[in-house]
Amino acid sequence: MFIAGIGARLNLVEGTVKARVIASIGEPGVRSRVEAAIAAYEAGRAGCDG
């Protein structure tokens, strides 16, 4: 559901979302999807709709 939900919200296919999540998790110091989301937010690559 996580990947499908992101894909639907951003109008991206599931494979693209998976590739981006995997790439983010591969960054130094990132061990989980939560840490990847935090790192992306702090780097200005992700935002919140509030």
C-alpha positions as CSV (number, residue, x, y, z in Angstrom):
1,M,0.0,0.0,0.0
2,F,2.9,2.4,0.8
3,I,4.3,2.3,-2.8
4,A,0.9,2.3,-4.5
5,G,-0.3,5.2,-2.4
6,I,2.7,7.3,-3.3
7,G,2.5,6.4,-6.9
8,A,-1.2,7.4,-7.1
9,R,-0.6,10.7,-5.3
10,L,2.3,11.7,-7.5
11,N,0.9,10.2,-10.7
12,L,3.9,7.8,-11.0
13,V,4.1,4.2,-11.9
14,E,4.9,1.8,-9.1
15,G,8.3,0.8,-10.5
16,T,9.4,4.4,-10.5
17,V,8.4,4.9,-6.9
18,K,10.1,1.6,-5.8
19,A,13.3,2.7,-7.6
20,R,13.3,6.1,-5.9
21,V,12.6,4.6,-2.4
22,I,15.4,2.0,-2.9
23,A,17.8,4.7,-4.0
24,S,17.0,6.9,-1.0
25,I,17.4,4.0,1.4
26,G,20.8,3.4,-0.1
27,E,22.0,6.8,0.9
28,P,24.6,7.0,3.7
29,G,23.1,6.8,7.2
30,V,19.6,5.8,5.9
31,R,18.4,2.4,7.2
32,S,14.7,2.5,6.7
33,R,11.9,4.1,4.7
34,V,11.2,6.4,7.6
35,E,14.8,7.6,7.7
36,A,14.7,8.0,3.9
37,A,11.6,10.2,4.2
38,I,13.2,12.3,6.9
39,A,16.5,12.7,4.9
40,A,14.5,13.6,1.8
41,Y,12.4,16.2,3.7
42,E,15.5,17.7,5.3
43,A,17.3,17.9,2.0
44,G,14.2,19.7,0.5
45,R,13.3,16.8,-1.8
46,A,10.0,16.1,-0.1
47,G,7.3,18.2,1.5
48,C,4.2,17.9,3.6
49,D,0.8,19.1,2.6
50,G,0.1,20.1,6.2
